[in-house]
Amino acid sequence: MVTNMEESMRFYIEGLDFKMLNSWTPRGKIEWCWLQRDGVALMLQEYREGKVPAEKLGVGVSINFTCEDALAIYHETLARNLKPSEPFVGNNMWVVMFRDPDGYKVEFESVTDIPEETTFSEWTAKKETI
């Protein structure tokens, strides 16, 4: 559930390169949509006016996508002016994390043999000295 469909679609479509496959426009604007990227789907639905919960959205929610190359997604999204956190290695995976407009944590992860807790900047600095 999202509070601003246009803002969320901009983040997921323009920023993360999801494609819209279906949408629902009951009142002349998109209120629900099906987005897909590389075989994974995500559905967004906008809260109706007056129905947005008073609590902060996104607290404790993490959406994780396992992919072939999380670092490629990191570089792609930087080029699209998103601001992911610095990639790091956790559980034998590169982790690239974003916060969507409602505060939901969105992570892309890919398998690596780089040591645990290595950050991208540490890894690139080490590669440059070799």
C-alpha positions in Angstrom: 0.0 0.0 0.0 1.3 3.4 -1.0 0.3 7.0 -0.1 1.2 8.6 -3.5 0.9 6.4 -6.5 2.6 8.8 -8.9 5.6 9.2 -6.6 5.8 5.4 -6.0 5.6 4.7 -9.7 8.4 7.2 -10.4 10.6 5.4 -7.9 9.9 1.9 -9.1 9.6 2.5 -12.8 12.0 5.4 -13.5 14.4 4.6 -10.7 14.4 0.8 -10.3 13.4 0.0 -14.0 10.3 -2.0 -13.3 7.8 -2.2 -16.2 4.1 -1.7 -15.7 2.2 -4.7 -17.0 -1.3 -3.9 -15.7 -3.1 -1.1 -13.9 -6.5 -0.2 -12.5 -8.0 3.3 -13.0 -11.5 3.4 -11.5 -11.6 7.2 -11.0 -9.4 8.4 -13.9 -6.0 7.8 -12.3 -4.0 4.7 -11.5 -5.0 3.3 -8.0 -3.4 -0.1 -8.5 -0.7 -1.5 -10.8 1.4 -4.6 -11.4 5.1 -3.9 -12.0 7.7 -6.4 -13.1 11.4 -6.5 -13.5 13.5 -9.6 -14.6 10.8 -12.1 -13.8 9.7 -10.7 -10.4 6.5 -8.8 -9.8 5.4 -6.2 -7.4 1.9 -4.7 -7.0 1.2 -1.2 -5.7 -2.1 0.0 -4.5 -2.8 3.5 -3.3 -4.7 4.1 -0.1 -8.0 5.8 -0.7 -8.4 9.3 0.7 -8.9 9.3 4.4 -7.8 5.6 4.8 -4.0 6.2 5.2 -3.0 4.7 8.6 -1.8 7.2 11.3 1.3 5.1 12.0 4.5 5.5 10.0 4.5 3.2 7.0 7.4 0.9 6.2 8.5 0.2 9.7 9.8 -3.3 9.9 9.0 -4.1 6.3 11.8 -5.3 4.0 11.2 -6.4 0.3 14.1 -8.5 -0.8 14.9 -9.5 -4.4 17.6 -12.1 -5.1 19.2 -11.3 -8.4 22.2 -12.0 -10.7 24.1 -8.8 -10.0 23.1 -6.4 -7.3 26.1 -4.2 -8.0 24.9 -3.7 -11.6 21.6 -2.5 -10.1 23.5 -0.2 -7.8 25.3 1.4 -10.7 22.1 1.6 -12.9 20.2 3.3 -10.1 22.9 5.8 -9.4 22.8 6.8 -13.1 19.0 7.3 -12.6 19.6 9.7 -9.6 18.4 7.3 -6.9 20.4 7.2 -3.7 20.9 3.6 -2.6 22.9 2.9 0.6 26.5 1.8 0.1 26.5 -1.9 -0.9 27.9 -4.3 1.6 28.3 -8.1 2.0 25.9 -9.9 4.3 25.1 -13.6 4.4 27.4 -14.2 1.4 25.5 -11.7 -0.7 26.1 -8.2 -2.0 23.2 -6.1 -0.6 22.0 -2.9 -2.2 19.3 -1.2 -0.2 16.8 1.6 -1.0 14.0 3.3 0.9 10.9 3.8 -1.3 8.8 7.0 -0.9 6.7 5.4 1.9 9.8 4.2 3.8 9.7 0.6 2.8 13.1 -1.0 2.7 13.8 -2.5 -0.8 16.9 -4.7 -1.2 18.6 -6.3 -4.2 21.0 -9.1 -3.3 23.4 -11.3 -5.2 25.7 -14.1 -4.2 29.4 -13.3 -3.7 32.5 -14.8 -2.2 33.7 -11.5 -0.9 34.2 -11.6 2.9 31.3 -10.8 5.2 30.7 -7.1 6.1 32.9 -5.8 3.3 31.6 -2.5 2.0 31.7 -1.6 -1.7 34.2 1.3 -1.0 36.5 -1.1 0.9 36.3 -3.7 -1.9 37.0 -1.2 -4.7 39.9 0.4 -2.7 41.4 -3.1 -2.2 41.0 -3.9 -6.0 42.8 -0.6 -6.9 45.8 -1.5 -4.8 46.2 -5.0 -6.3 
